[in-house]
Amino acid sequence: MAQTQRKPVYVQPKHHEILRRIAFEQRCNISDVLDAVLEQADWETITQEARNKPVQRSMKRGGMDQ
């Protein structure tokens, strides 16, 4: 079997259940559903949110309010 370009992805259990249901309804594999979701993702927004997360966590812990 040929090697794929896929990287390992962690899917939270609650999201896995959603993907599993969609795959069952569409009669396809979970990986096919995940591929479709990732293709349609707005990666610029995701990148921006990922940059802000450490700052938000730091502020919640009280590191920025000194």
Secondary structure in CASP SS format (residue, H / E / C, confidence):
PFRMAT SS
TARGET T0000
AUTHOR 0000-0000-0000
METHOD secondary structure of the structure
MODEL  1
M C 1.00
A C 1.00
Q C 1.00
T C 1.00
Q C 1.00
R C 1.00
K C 1.00
P C 1.00
V C 1.00
Y C 1.00
V C 1.00
Q C 1.00
P H 1.00
K H 1.00
H H 1.00
H H 1.00
E H 1.00
I H 1.00
L H 1.00
R H 1.00
R H 1.00
I H 1.00
A H 1.00
F H 1.00
E H 1.00
Q H 1.00
R C 1.00
C C 1.00
N C 1.00
I H 1.00
S H 1.00
D H 1.00
V H 1.00
L H 1.00
D H 1.00
A H 1.00
V H 1.00
L H 1.00
E H 1.00
Q H 1.00
A C 1.00
D C 1.00
W H 1.00
E H 1.00
T H 1.00
I H 1.00
T H 1.00
Q H 1.00
E H 1.00
A H 1.00
R H 1.00
N H 1.00
K H 1.00
P H 1.00
V H 1.00
Q H 1.00
R H 1.00
S H 1.00
M H 1.00
K H 1.00
R H 1.00
G C 1.00
G C 1.00
M C 1.00
D C 1.00
Q C 1.00
END
